[in-house]
Amino acid sequence: MSRARSTASRRPDFRAVRAKLPEPLGAAVDGFERHLAAERGLSVHTVRGYVGDVVSLLDHLSGASGRETLAELDISVLREWLAAQHAQGASRSTMARRTAAARTFTAWALRAELLPNDPGPRLATPSRPRKLPAVLRADQASAAMQASAAGAEQGDPVALRDHAVLELLYATGVRIAELCGLDVDDVDRERRVIRVIGKGDRERVVPFGLPADDALGRWISAGRPKLVRADSGAALFLGVRGGRLDPRTARRSVHDAVGTVSGAPDVGPHGMRHSAATHLLEGGADLRSVQELLGHATLATTQLYTHVTVERLKAIHDRTHPRS
């Protein structure tokens, strides 16, 4: 059994834990979930993560001494809960996320008049080690595109789709969920742009180049018609049964294409996004433009890619400069 599966088997199902919470605490979870989804517009994945963390916190609150109301949630309970998470082997990044979830929850609970005061700001945030993302070199990205294009030459609809997916991911740096969520009308091939709905339902327009346009054209004209069904709707990319392409299927196709390139790191769709951002910066793009293209809410997120570029430049200098 893999480590991921064994860890998952030890992790309690938060839905079962949630169902056992005292009614006032369960009602607080329901209200918080509605707040995250409706008022803050967070993704389903983010809402699920935050709600799971809060369920764990409230389970600790009710189980520690039988407390059944949120008014008894104070800084000591928060610290006890985080200490228990640490003792169970939670990583530093997981601890940071759970701290953020607790702070978000207590701030909301104060506004909802479920807490007399907010203990969240008194929590110390664990520092998270900065881990630079793996990226492809430009020549490795090109080799992956060539391998994918060669597979599409026979006209197989799945191969045509996978090549268009790879080209568009690298050309635009969009997230895999954003790409799979595209409809046919979201593509303007005349202007060579796509309309993307990103995190928080924020809309942006992202350009793409001629290679991606060529791959998209072949998919739309020769690949998609072979997979489309009466109930396919407007989805741009389709699975073999005619439904909207599942991100997991797209992720596998990216790994397979990159896997054909000797010496390339094993990257998936998010690695293509990292690679696109890094290559844009190396090519002279300014940080603010890359932020807009990627759909980052803050410039601080985009600045991670400057570290990737600096590290790569240092490696090139060490390898080639006569006095390095």
Backbone bond lengths (Angstrom), bond angles and torsions (degrees), N, CA, C in turn:
res aa  C-N    CA-C-N  psi(-1)  N-CA   C-N-CA  omega(-1)  CA-C   N-CA-C  phi
1 M - - - 1.474 - - 1.516 109.14 -
2 S 1.352 116.02 134.78 1.456 119.92 -179.27 1.511 110.53 -69.88
3 R 1.345 113.55 162.05 1.463 118.68 179.11 1.528 110.99 -62.29
4 A 1.357 115.58 -39.86 1.464 119.19 -178.42 1.520 110.64 -62.68
5 R 1.351 116.59 -42.54 1.456 119.59 -178.66 1.512 111.62 -69.17
6 S 1.345 117.20 -39.94 1.460 119.44 -179.15 1.518 110.90 -66.67
7 T 1.350 116.53 -37.23 1.456 120.08 176.78 1.512 111.03 -65.00
8 A 1.349 115.42 -42.32 1.457 119.53 -179.55 1.519 111.23 -64.12
9 S 1.359 116.60 -34.96 1.457 118.88 -178.68 1.517 111.92 -69.69
10 R 1.351 117.92 -23.43 1.459 120.57 178.88 1.521 112.06 -86.76
11 R 1.345 117.32 -19.01 1.443 121.07 -176.05 1.522 109.95 -79.45
12 P 1.325 119.89 124.92 1.454 120.81 -178.99 1.521 111.51 -66.63
13 D 1.324 116.31 147.63 1.448 122.37 176.81 1.525 107.94 -70.86
14 F 1.333 118.16 114.30 1.462 119.71 -173.19 1.523 111.19 -66.15
15 R 1.346 117.58 -23.42 1.464 119.18 178.51 1.523 110.99 -67.95
16 A 1.341 116.25 -38.65 1.461 119.44 177.19 1.520 110.79 -67.99
17 V 1.337 116.65 -40.07 1.464 120.94 177.74 1.530 109.97 -64.51
18 R 1.309 115.78 -41.68 1.465 120.78 179.69 1.525 111.39 -60.07
19 A 1.322 116.48 -40.47 1.464 120.64 -177.82 1.531 111.89 -65.15
20 K 1.343 116.65 -22.81 1.472 120.44 -177.33 1.537 112.66 -93.13
21 L 1.323 117.44 -4.16 1.470 119.54 -179.79 1.525 110.78 -67.01
22 P 1.330 117.73 147.52 1.467 120.04 172.13 1.531 110.62 -55.11
23 E 1.303 117.38 149.16 1.466 122.27 -172.87 1.530 113.50 -52.82
24 P 1.344 119.94 -44.99 1.476 118.86 179.70 1.522 113.22 -61.26
25 L 1.334 116.20 -37.41 1.462 119.73 179.81 1.527 110.56 -72.62
26 G 1.338 116.83 -39.41 1.455 119.93 176.42 1.512 111.98 -61.74
27 A 1.343 116.65 -38.95 1.459 120.84 178.34 1.527 110.90 -65.09
28 A 1.339 116.28 -36.21 1.467 120.14 177.94 1.527 110.50 -64.95
29 V 1.332 116.89 -40.33 1.465 120.81 177.75 1.526 109.89 -61.75
30 D 1.344 116.95 -44.24 1.464 120.87 179.76 1.533 110.99 -60.32
31 G 1.326 116.40 -44.36 1.458 119.97 179.51 1.512 112.65 -64.45
32 F 1.335 116.20 -40.66 1.463 121.05 178.95 1.531 110.60 -64.75
33 E 1.320 116.62 -41.07 1.463 120.27 179.79 1.530 110.73 -63.53
34 R 1.324 116.90 -42.50 1.470 119.81 177.47 1.527 110.69 -62.65
35 H 1.325 116.37 -38.88 1.468 120.74 178.43 1.523 110.87 -61.23
36 L 1.323 117.58 -46.73 1.461 121.15 -178.06 1.521 111.85 -63.99
37 A 1.331 115.81 -43.66 1.462 120.06 -174.88 1.528 112.44 -77.78
38 A 1.331 117.11 -45.10 1.465 120.12 -172.59 1.521 113.33 -89.24
39 E 1.322 116.80 -43.60 1.465 119.48 -174.73 1.525 113.09 -87.77
40 R 1.322 116.51 -37.51 1.466 118.55 -178.84 1.518 112.61 -96.84
41 G 1.337 117.18 -14.59 1.457 120.76 175.89 1.512 114.25 64.43
42 L 1.342 117.59 32.61 1.464 120.29 -179.33 1.523 110.71 -75.00
43 S 1.326 116.04 159.44 1.458 120.55 179.82 1.522 110.46 -68.06
44 V 1.329 115.00 160.43 1.466 120.84 178.50 1.524 110.28 -57.85
45 H 1.329 116.75 -40.77 1.465 121.28 -178.60 1.527 110.64 -63.70
46 T 1.335 116.96 -44.73 1.464 120.62 -179.22 1.520 111.11 -66.60
47 V 1.325 116.62 -42.73 1.470 120.48 178.62 1.522 110.14 -60.27
48 R 1.313 116.54 -44.40 1.461 120.33 -179.71 1.528 111.04 -61.50
49 G 1.338 116.61 -42.26 1.454 120.05 -179.73 1.519 112.18 -64.31
50 Y 1.330 117.00 -45.78 1.459 120.79 -179.60 1.521 111.44 -65.92
51 V 1.331 116.57 -42.92 1.466 119.67 -179.86 1.527 110.33 -64.45
52 G 1.328 117.51 -40.42 1.461 120.25 177.59 1.512 112.24 -60.53
53 D 1.336 116.24 -40.98 1.463 119.98 178.13 1.526 111.56 -65.38
54 V 1.325 116.59 -41.31 1.464 120.27 -179.15 1.523 110.81 -68.79
55 V 1.320 117.75 -37.62 1.469 120.51 175.59 1.521 110.17 -59.82
56 S 1.344 116.22 -42.71 1.457 120.19 177.41 1.532 111.04 -61.16
57 L 1.331 116.26 -42.88 1.463 120.97 178.90 1.525 111.47 -61.90
58 L 1.325 117.52 -47.10 1.465 120.75 -177.15 1.527 111.81 -72.08
59 D 1.326 115.97 -28.57 1.469 119.03 173.74 1.523 109.57 -65.34
60 H 1.328 116.16 -39.04 1.469 120.51 176.10 1.535 109.88 -65.20
61 L 1.323 116.74 -41.92 1.467 121.13 179.76 1.525 111.39 -59.95
62 S 1.331 116.56 -46.46 1.463 119.44 -176.41 1.519 112.10 -78.11
63 G 1.344 115.83 -29.86 1.457 118.33 -177.29 1.509 114.23 -83.49
64 A 1.337 117.09 -24.71 1.461 120.39 -176.48 1.521 112.43 -65.31
65 S 1.339 116.19 -42.69 1.468 118.03 -178.94 1.528 111.74 -149.09
66 G 1.320 115.07 25.58 1.453 119.02 177.12 1.516 114.06 72.06
67 R 1.325 118.37 19.08 1.458 120.80 -179.44 1.527 110.33 -72.87
68 E 1.326 116.84 135.75 1.454 120.76 -172.52 1.516 113.99 -120.44
69 T 1.319 117.99 -0.63 1.459 120.08 179.20 1.514 110.40 -121.85
70 L 1.324 114.62 149.14 1.452 119.93 -176.75 1.527 112.22 -69.71
71 A 1.319 117.14 -21.34 1.464 120.83 -178.71 1.521 112.22 -60.39
72 E 1.332 116.60 -19.28 1.471 120.39 -178.31 1.525 112.74 -90.24
73 L 1.339 116.73 3.53 1.462 120.65 177.78 1.529 109.30 -79.60
74 D 1.324 116.79 113.46 1.460 120.64 -179.57 1.525 109.68 -131.06
75 I 1.315 117.00 -175.75 1.459 121.71 -174.84 1.525 111.85 -63.91
76 S 1.325 117.69 -32.57 1.462 119.68 -179.80 1.519 110.73 -66.70
77 V 1.339 117.04 -39.55 1.471 120.44 177.97 1.518 110.19 -65.68
78 L 1.319 117.17 -42.90 1.467 120.43 179.04 1.527 111.02 -59.80
79 R 1.328 116.34 -44.12 1.470 119.64 -178.72 1.521 111.53 -68.99
80 E 1.338 116.73 -38.21 1.476 119.90 176.52 1.519 110.54 -61.30
81 W 1.330 115.91 -42.93 1.468 120.56 -178.87 1.527 110.90 -63.84
82 L 1.319 117.56 -45.99 1.461 120.15 179.63 1.525 111.17 -66.03
83 A 1.326 117.41 -36.14 1.465 120.22 177.36 1.524 110.26 -63.72
84 A 1.331 116.54 -39.56 1.462 120.06 178.23 1.527 110.57 -65.33
85 Q 1.346 117.75 -39.29 1.468 121.28 177.60 1.524 110.66 -62.50
86 H 1.330 115.64 -42.05 1.466 120.18 179.41 1.525 110.82 -64.62
87 A 1.320 116.41 -40.20 1.467 120.43 -179.88 1.520 111.91 -65.98
88 Q 1.332 116.36 -26.43 1.461 120.82 179.22 1.521 112.43 -84.53
89 G 1.332 116.74 0.52 1.460 120.34 174.06 1.513 115.59 97.12
90 A 1.344 118.39 16.19 1.463 120.23 178.62 1.524 109.71 -62.43
91 S 1.330 116.16 138.16 1.460 120.59 -179.77 1.525 110.78 -72.08
92 R 1.334 115.47 168.48 1.464 119.72 -179.32 1.526 111.04 -63.65
93 S 1.337 117.25 -39.67 1.462 119.77 179.62 1.517 110.87 -67.30
94 T 1.344 116.96 -37.10 1.464 120.16 177.13 1.521 110.63 -65.86
95 M 1.325 116.84 -41.33 1.463 120.59 178.22 1.535 110.71 -61.89
96 A 1.323 116.50 -39.43 1.464 120.27 179.12 1.526 110.40 -64.96
97 R 1.333 116.18 -41.84 1.472 118.97 179.22 1.519 110.95 -65.15
98 R 1.332 117.82 -41.07 1.462 120.41 -179.29 1.525 111.65 -68.65
99 T 1.315 116.38 -34.26 1.458 119.46 174.49 1.522 110.00 -63.27
100 A 1.327 116.50 -43.76 1.469 120.68 178.91 1.526 110.78 -63.03
101 A 1.333 116.91 -40.74 1.465 120.56 179.12 1.522 110.76 -63.31
102 A 1.340 116.52 -42.94 1.465 120.60 179.93 1.521 110.84 -63.78
103 R 1.319 117.19 -42.40 1.465 120.69 179.15 1.528 111.38 -63.75
104 T 1.321 116.06 -42.61 1.464 120.01 178.73 1.517 110.39 -62.23
105 F 1.332 115.66 -41.59 1.466 120.51 -178.57 1.531 111.77 -66.74
106 T 1.325 117.10 -46.35 1.468 118.60 -177.44 1.529 111.51 -67.97
107 A 1.324 117.16 -33.29 1.471 119.96 176.77 1.527 109.75 -65.03
108 W 1.337 116.07 -43.08 1.472 119.51 177.58 1.530 110.86 -65.12
109 A 1.327 116.83 -42.28 1.467 120.65 -177.88 1.523 111.48 -63.29
110 L 1.328 117.16 -34.64 1.464 120.05 177.12 1.534 110.02 -65.73
111 R 1.342 115.78 -45.34 1.467 119.12 179.53 1.527 111.43 -64.20
112 A 1.356 115.76 -32.62 1.464 120.25 179.59 1.523 111.98 -82.98
113 E 1.345 116.70 3.65 1.465 123.57 178.62 1.534 112.01 62.19
114 L 1.329 114.82 34.04 1.461 120.17 174.90 1.524 111.57 -98.04
115 L 1.325 116.29 -13.35 1.464 122.61 177.47 1.525 108.85 -127.14
116 P 1.325 117.21 141.31 1.464 119.34 177.56 1.523 112.65 -73.19
117 N 1.344 116.95 -26.34 1.464 122.00 175.96 1.518 108.03 -154.16
118 D 1.313 115.87 165.75 1.460 121.28 -175.63 1.526 110.52 -102.48
119 P 1.357 117.86 110.59 1.462 119.92 179.25 1.529 112.98 -83.69
120 G 1.339 116.95 -9.34 1.464 120.38 -173.89 1.511 115.71 -56.35
121 P 1.337 119.23 -46.44 1.467 119.42 -177.48 1.527 114.17 -60.76
122 R 1.323 117.86 -17.07 1.465 120.33 -179.87 1.531 112.21 -82.74
123 L 1.338 116.40 -6.39 1.465 119.69 177.84 1.520 109.77 -78.09
124 A 1.307 116.44 134.11 1.465 120.78 174.24 1.514 108.61 -81.09
125 T 1.326 116.58 136.21 1.460 121.13 179.00 1.520 110.22 -88.78
126 P 1.346 118.35 122.87 1.474 119.52 177.62 1.522 110.22 -62.19
127 S 1.306 116.28 136.97 1.461 119.17 177.81 1.518 109.12 -71.26
128 R 1.331 115.15 140.27 1.460 120.70 -178.27 1.521 108.99 -106.73
129 P 1.326 117.99 126.57 1.463 119.50 179.25 1.521 110.30 -63.79
130 R 1.322 116.33 135.45 1.464 120.62 178.33 1.520 108.98 -79.03
131 K 1.316 115.09 116.49 1.453 121.15 179.07 1.514 108.44 -112.08
132 L 1.325 115.79 116.38 1.449 119.52 -178.65 1.522 109.79 -71.70
133 P 1.330 117.42 136.36 1.465 119.82 -178.24 1.523 111.95 -71.67
134 A 1.326 115.03 149.35 1.463 119.73 174.95 1.525 108.39 -72.73
135 V 1.313 116.55 136.26 1.465 120.86 178.70 1.521 109.38 -133.85
136 L 1.330 114.78 155.76 1.452 121.26 173.69 1.520 109.62 -84.34
137 R 1.317 116.49 147.95 1.454 119.34 166.46 1.527 108.10 -70.91
138 A 1.310 117.44 161.91 1.461 120.25 -179.04 1.530 111.23 -60.06
139 D 1.338 116.63 -38.85 1.464 118.91 -179.37 1.527 111.04 -69.76
140 Q 1.332 117.53 -32.55 1.459 120.32 177.33 1.526 110.82 -69.41
141 A 1.337 116.53 -40.60 1.463 119.90 176.50 1.522 110.10 -61.49
142 S 1.328 116.43 -42.63 1.466 120.52 178.83 1.525 111.37 -62.23
143 A 1.342 116.40 -40.71 1.466 120.25 179.90 1.527 111.02 -65.34
144 A 1.333 117.12 -37.83 1.465 120.15 177.74 1.522 110.56 -64.97
145 M 1.339 117.50 -40.00 1.466 120.71 177.67 1.520 110.87 -64.16
146 Q 1.326 116.60 -40.46 1.459 120.39 -179.67 1.524 111.27 -65.34
147 A 1.334 116.18 -41.17 1.465 119.64 178.45 1.526 110.42 -64.17
148 S 1.321 115.84 -40.89 1.458 120.04 179.00 1.523 111.23 -66.55
149 A 1.329 117.02 -40.26 1.464 121.22 179.35 1.518 111.27 -64.43
150 A 1.344 116.15 -38.73 1.465 119.98 178.88 1.527 110.55 -62.47
151 G 1.336 116.38 -38.46 1.460 119.26 178.63 1.506 112.71 -67.65
152 A 1.346 116.44 -27.13 1.466 120.37 -178.72 1.519 113.10 -84.54
153 E 1.329 117.96 -9.58 1.454 121.11 -175.63 1.527 113.19 -60.84
154 Q 1.333 117.52 -29.16 1.465 120.40 -177.88 1.525 112.92 -77.23
155 G 1.331 116.74 -7.56 1.455 119.96 176.64 1.513 115.40 85.39
156 D 1.342 117.61 8.84 1.463 119.69 177.07 1.529 108.85 -63.44
157 P 1.343 118.42 129.69 1.478 119.54 -174.95 1.522 113.83 -60.79
158 V 1.334 117.51 -36.83 1.462 119.92 179.75 1.531 110.18 -67.94
159 A 1.327 117.01 -40.28 1.460 120.76 178.03 1.528 110.86 -65.98
160 L 1.340 116.68 -39.87 1.467 120.03 176.62 1.525 110.73 -62.78
161 R 1.331 116.01 -42.22 1.467 120.24 178.21 1.517 111.43 -63.03
162 D 1.337 116.41 -47.82 1.460 119.48 -176.57 1.520 111.57 -63.70
163 H 1.333 116.32 -34.76 1.459 118.70 178.29 1.531 110.37 -68.62
164 A 1.324 117.10 -41.49 1.462 120.33 178.18 1.524 110.97 -64.14
165 V 1.330 116.62 -39.12 1.472 121.05 177.86 1.523 110.22 -60.97
166 L 1.327 117.08 -47.32 1.461 121.03 -177.67 1.527 111.22 -64.51
167 E 1.324 116.18 -45.77 1.464 120.03 -179.85 1.527 111.29 -61.82
168 L 1.339 116.55 -42.94 1.458 119.67 -176.43 1.532 111.46 -71.17
169 L 1.330 117.00 -37.04 1.464 120.09 176.82 1.528 110.59 -60.36
170 Y 1.309 116.27 -46.19 1.461 119.70 -177.21 1.527 111.28 -73.41
171 A 1.325 117.36 -35.06 1.458 121.09 -177.88 1.522 112.31 -70.15
172 T 1.333 116.97 -33.47 1.467 120.40 -172.41 1.518 114.10 -111.19
173 G 1.335 118.02 -23.24 1.459 120.50 -176.16 1.522 112.98 71.06
174 V 1.335 118.38 19.54 1.466 119.74 -179.62 1.526 110.30 -73.31
175 R 1.316 115.70 158.10 1.458 121.52 175.10 1.526 109.20 -72.36
176 I 1.338 116.39 155.46 1.462 119.54 -176.79 1.525 111.08 -64.53
177 A 1.334 118.11 -36.80 1.462 120.11 178.12 1.520 110.85 -65.71
178 E 1.336 117.01 -36.15 1.459 121.11 177.51 1.518 110.42 -65.55
179 L 1.320 116.59 -42.26 1.460 120.38 -179.63 1.525 111.14 -65.29
180 C 1.336 116.92 -46.29 1.463 119.88 -178.95 1.524 111.67 -68.13
181 G 1.319 117.22 -20.72 1.455 121.08 178.77 1.523 113.87 -85.29
182 L 1.331 118.08 -2.68 1.457 121.07 -178.72 1.525 111.61 -67.78
183 D 1.330 116.07 141.27 1.460 122.34 169.43 1.524 108.66 -103.89
184 V 1.329 115.39 164.30 1.464 120.11 -178.77 1.525 110.86 -56.78
185 D 1.330 116.76 -40.61 1.467 120.47 -177.76 1.522 113.33 -71.77
186 D 1.344 117.74 -9.17 1.463 120.57 177.50 1.524 112.00 -79.11
187 V 1.329 116.75 -7.97 1.464 121.62 -178.46 1.519 109.66 -104.06
188 D 1.311 116.45 124.18 1.464 122.80 174.43 1.518 107.33 -112.90
189 R 1.328 115.88 94.43 1.464 119.48 -175.14 1.523 111.66 -73.67
190 E 1.308 117.57 -24.23 1.458 119.25 178.45 1.524 110.94 -65.95
191 R 1.333 116.10 -42.72 1.469 121.22 177.96 1.526 111.73 -91.41
192 R 1.325 116.55 -9.83 1.471 124.44 -176.46 1.532 110.98 55.42
193 V 1.331 115.17 58.94 1.459 122.21 175.09 1.522 108.95 -139.85
194 I 1.333 115.87 155.70 1.455 121.50 172.03 1.524 108.97 -122.55
195 R 1.329 114.91 148.27 1.469 120.50 176.82 1.524 107.20 -99.36
196 V 1.322 116.57 121.99 1.458 122.77 -172.57 1.524 109.51 -117.02
197 I 1.343 115.68 136.48 1.459 121.23 171.38 1.525 106.73 -103.57
198 G 1.327 116.59 110.97 1.458 121.34 -174.07 1.513 112.93 -100.41
199 K 1.326 115.51 -159.20 1.460 121.55 -179.24 1.520 110.73 -60.37
200 G 1.336 115.55 142.66 1.452 119.87 -178.98 1.516 112.76 67.69
201 D 1.352 116.77 21.37 1.473 122.30 -179.12 1.521 112.47 58.55
202 R 1.336 116.27 26.56 1.466 119.27 176.96 1.528 109.23 -80.97
203 E 1.313 115.39 131.93 1.460 121.05 -178.60 1.523 110.25 -98.91
204 R 1.335 115.76 140.14 1.457 119.83 174.92 1.529 108.71 -145.53
205 V 1.304 116.07 160.18 1.460 122.29 177.89 1.526 107.84 -113.33
206 V 1.334 116.11 128.45 1.463 121.28 -174.50 1.530 109.61 -124.10
207 P 1.331 117.88 129.24 1.466 120.27 179.34 1.525 111.75 -80.94
208 F 1.317 115.46 160.21 1.472 120.85 172.80 1.530 108.16 -141.63
209 G 1.329 115.28 162.67 1.457 121.03 -173.73 1.510 114.45 -95.99
210 L 1.333 115.06 -173.68 1.465 121.54 -175.86 1.530 113.96 -64.66
211 P 1.360 119.76 -42.33 1.469 118.01 179.21 1.527 112.51 -59.90
212 A 1.325 117.03 -41.62 1.461 119.90 178.02 1.524 110.37 -67.26
213 D 1.325 117.75 -38.33 1.463 120.96 178.36 1.522 110.78 -62.84
214 D 1.323 116.14 -41.41 1.462 120.20 178.99 1.532 111.01 -63.24
215 A 1.345 116.28 -45.21 1.466 120.01 179.84 1.527 110.79 -65.14
216 L 1.337 117.22 -40.33 1.461 120.89 177.35 1.522 111.17 -63.16
217 G 1.338 116.21 -42.64 1.466 120.01 -179.60 1.512 111.99 -59.90
218 R 1.336 116.61 -43.34 1.469 119.71 -179.99 1.525 111.33 -68.40
219 W 1.332 117.37 -37.04 1.460 120.11 177.26 1.528 110.87 -65.29
220 I 1.330 116.90 -45.22 1.466 120.46 -176.38 1.532 111.47 -68.22
221 S 1.323 116.49 -37.55 1.466 119.32 -175.59 1.525 113.53 -87.09
222 A 1.352 116.88 -36.62 1.467 119.19 -173.06 1.517 114.68 -115.97
223 G 1.331 118.16 -21.25 1.462 120.20 -176.97 1.510 113.95 -99.87
224 R 1.320 117.02 -52.14 1.468 121.16 -176.14 1.525 113.16 -59.67
225 P 1.366 119.00 -41.05 1.470 118.49 179.98 1.531 113.72 -59.45
226 K 1.324 117.83 -24.35 1.468 120.65 -179.00 1.530 112.32 -81.27
227 L 1.331 117.21 -18.17 1.466 121.14 -179.44 1.527 112.95 -107.53
228 V 1.319 117.24 -17.14 1.457 120.33 -174.18 1.534 110.69 -66.74
229 R 1.330 114.68 142.65 1.460 122.11 177.67 1.530 108.54 -126.85
230 A 1.313 115.73 173.45 1.466 120.15 -177.96 1.529 111.58 -60.33
231 D 1.340 115.69 -31.13 1.468 119.49 -177.21 1.524 112.90 -102.88
232 S 1.331 117.82 17.76 1.472 120.64 -178.76 1.516 112.44 -70.61
233 G 1.300 117.10 -25.75 1.457 119.71 -178.51 1.518 111.50 69.07
234 A 1.331 115.66 -150.62 1.467 120.58 -174.02 1.521 113.12 -96.98
235 A 1.341 118.44 6.25 1.465 121.09 -176.08 1.526 111.00 -54.83
236 L 1.325 116.46 132.89 1.462 120.42 179.04 1.512 111.18 -69.84
237 F 1.335 116.83 -50.39 1.462 120.87 -178.53 1.524 109.98 -104.75
238 L 1.342 115.48 132.49 1.452 121.82 -174.25 1.515 111.51 -118.30
239 G 1.338 115.34 150.53 1.455 121.35 171.11 1.515 110.25 -83.14
240 V 1.319 117.19 178.04 1.462 120.92 -175.45 1.528 112.34 -66.55
241 R 1.332 117.66 -20.13 1.460 120.67 178.40 1.519 112.82 -97.71
242 G 1.308 116.30 7.48 1.449 119.94 174.68 1.512 116.05 92.93
243 G 1.328 117.64 -6.55 1.461 120.08 177.23 1.510 111.50 -82.39
244 R 1.333 115.95 173.03 1.469 120.39 177.98 1.525 110.04 -59.76
245 L 1.312 117.59 138.35 1.461 122.72 -177.22 1.518 110.86 -58.76
246 D 1.333 115.97 129.83 1.451 121.87 178.00 1.534 109.26 -78.16
247 P 1.334 118.56 134.27 1.471 120.36 179.03 1.524 113.45 -55.80
248 R 1.342 117.58 -31.52 1.469 119.32 179.53 1.521 110.98 -66.06
249 T 1.323 116.97 -38.10 1.462 120.74 177.72 1.522 110.22 -66.18
250 A 1.336 116.09 -43.86 1.461 119.54 178.27 1.521 111.22 -62.84
251 R 1.335 116.20 -38.07 1.462 120.86 -179.68 1.534 110.77 -62.91
252 R 1.324 116.17 -42.60 1.472 119.61 178.62 1.523 111.17 -62.91
253 S 1.318 117.01 -39.74 1.465 119.45 -177.89 1.530 111.05 -65.72
254 V 1.334 117.19 -35.58 1.461 120.39 178.24 1.527 110.12 -67.66
255 H 1.328 117.05 -45.95 1.465 120.37 178.19 1.528 110.24 -58.75
256 D 1.325 116.69 -40.89 1.471 120.13 -178.93 1.525 110.84 -64.14
257 A 1.335 117.48 -42.42 1.464 120.46 -178.84 1.521 111.17 -66.54
258 V 1.326 116.98 -45.05 1.466 120.58 -179.46 1.529 110.14 -67.58
259 G 1.329 115.80 -31.77 1.467 119.99 -179.98 1.511 114.28 -63.82
260 T 1.339 117.74 -16.58 1.466 120.18 178.39 1.527 112.28 -80.61
261 V 1.328 117.21 -9.93 1.466 121.11 -175.76 1.522 109.61 -95.05
262 S 1.305 116.45 117.19 1.464 121.73 -178.35 1.527 110.86 -62.84
263 G 1.333 115.63 129.15 1.453 120.88 176.18 1.511 115.63 83.25
264 A 1.326 117.59 -4.54 1.471 120.05 -178.56 1.520 110.39 -78.95
265 P 1.337 118.61 143.80 1.466 120.25 175.78 1.525 109.83 -66.80
266 D 1.312 116.11 153.50 1.460 120.82 -179.84 1.523 108.96 -79.04
267 V 1.320 116.26 94.11 1.459 120.53 -179.22 1.522 109.69 -115.58
268 G 1.317 114.73 151.06 1.451 121.76 176.25 1.513 110.52 -109.21
269 P 1.329 117.87 -155.71 1.472 120.73 -179.42 1.521 113.71 -56.97
270 H 1.348 117.77 -39.84 1.464 118.18 -179.44 1.523 110.50 -70.93
271 G 1.335 116.62 -29.16 1.454 119.68 174.04 1.526 111.56 -66.46
272 M 1.337 116.69 -34.39 1.461 119.84 175.35 1.526 109.94 -66.60
273 R 1.326 116.67 -37.11 1.466 121.25 176.62 1.527 110.36 -63.43
274 H 1.348 116.77 -45.93 1.463 120.75 176.72 1.529 110.54 -59.92
275 S 1.317 115.64 -43.33 1.464 120.39 -178.08 1.526 110.96 -63.86
276 A 1.336 116.34 -44.28 1.465 120.03 179.67 1.525 110.82 -59.71
277 A 1.340 116.73 -45.08 1.462 120.73 -179.14 1.526 110.95 -63.66
278 T 1.324 116.17 -44.37 1.461 120.56 -179.17 1.524 111.22 -62.85
279 H 1.335 117.30 -43.53 1.457 120.85 -177.63 1.531 111.08 -69.78
280 L 1.332 116.96 -32.72 1.461 119.74 175.03 1.529 110.73 -62.21
281 L 1.321 116.07 -46.12 1.464 120.25 -179.74 1.525 111.20 -66.31
282 E 1.327 116.27 -40.73 1.463 119.23 178.12 1.522 111.43 -64.62
283 G 1.336 115.58 -27.94 1.458 119.86 179.36 1.515 113.88 -83.23
284 G 1.341 117.42 -2.75 1.450 120.70 175.86 1.514 115.88 109.93
285 A 1.340 118.06 2.33 1.464 119.81 179.02 1.529 109.67 -66.99
286 D 1.341 116.29 145.55 1.460 118.88 178.76 1.528 109.42 -83.83
287 L 1.311 115.06 156.26 1.458 121.73 -172.89 1.526 112.09 -60.99
288 R 1.336 117.25 -39.58 1.463 120.60 -178.20 1.525 111.24 -64.52
289 S 1.317 117.21 -38.23 1.466 120.36 178.79 1.526 110.77 -66.01
290 V 1.324 116.35 -41.31 1.459 120.14 178.98 1.533 109.80 -65.14
291 Q 1.326 116.63 -37.65 1.469 120.16 176.37 1.525 110.42 -58.46
292 E 1.329 117.13 -45.42 1.465 121.14 -179.56 1.522 111.01 -64.46
293 L 1.321 117.16 -42.14 1.466 120.97 -178.98 1.528 111.60 -63.89
294 L 1.331 116.16 -40.91 1.462 120.50 -176.82 1.519 112.70 -81.61
295 G 1.318 117.51 -17.22 1.460 120.04 -179.73 1.510 113.64 78.52
296 H 1.350 117.01 27.90 1.463 120.30 177.28 1.529 109.83 -74.96
297 A 1.320 115.73 137.07 1.466 119.75 179.96 1.520 111.44 -70.52
298 T 1.335 117.09 -32.02 1.463 120.84 -178.85 1.523 110.16 -129.72
299 L 1.322 114.91 153.14 1.460 120.31 179.49 1.524 111.15 -68.16
300 A 1.332 117.10 -25.89 1.467 120.72 -178.19 1.520 111.04 -59.72
301 T 1.341 117.64 -36.12 1.463 120.89 179.10 1.521 110.29 -64.64
302 T 1.320 116.39 -43.02 1.464 120.91 -177.86 1.521 111.29 -67.37
303 Q 1.331 117.13 -29.30 1.461 120.31 -176.37 1.522 113.30 -63.10
304 L 1.340 116.76 -17.04 1.466 119.83 176.44 1.523 110.01 -56.16
305 Y 1.335 117.14 -36.62 1.460 120.22 -175.71 1.515 112.48 -71.01
306 T 1.330 117.80 -21.52 1.456 118.60 175.69 1.517 110.31 -67.92
307 H 1.332 116.93 -31.78 1.469 120.36 177.13 1.525 110.40 -67.68
308 V 1.334 116.95 -38.85 1.460 120.40 176.86 1.515 109.36 -60.37
309 T 1.329 117.05 -45.47 1.454 121.19 -177.72 1.525 110.99 -65.05
310 V 1.316 117.95 -43.18 1.463 121.19 178.78 1.519 110.64 -61.34
311 E 1.336 117.20 -44.36 1.460 120.12 179.64 1.527 110.98 -61.93
312 R 1.341 115.68 -39.28 1.465 118.85 179.42 1.527 110.58 -67.65
313 L 1.311 117.45 -41.33 1.463 120.56 178.67 1.529 111.04 -63.03
314 K 1.330 116.72 -39.18 1.458 120.21 177.86 1.527 110.71 -63.15
315 A 1.339 115.65 -40.26 1.466 119.66 179.89 1.527 110.51 -64.92
316 I 1.337 115.93 -42.10 1.462 119.71 178.55 1.525 110.31 -63.39
317 H 1.332 116.49 -42.46 1.472 120.92 179.21 1.514 110.57 -61.58
318 D 1.329 116.14 -46.52 1.468 120.10 -179.07 1.523 111.67 -62.27
319 R 1.332 115.69 -31.72 1.461 120.02 -175.65 1.533 112.38 -84.50
320 T 1.324 117.75 -26.74 1.468 119.24 -169.69 1.521 115.77 -119.65
321 H 1.332 117.71 -23.81 1.472 118.01 -175.13 1.533 110.59 -75.72
322 P 1.320 116.80 132.94 1.475 119.04 -176.58 1.514 113.80 -64.07
323 R 1.317 118.29 -20.51 1.456 119.96 -179.94 1.512 111.79 -116.09
324 S 1.319 116.48 28.11 1.479 120.34 -179.31 1.518 110.60 -78.02
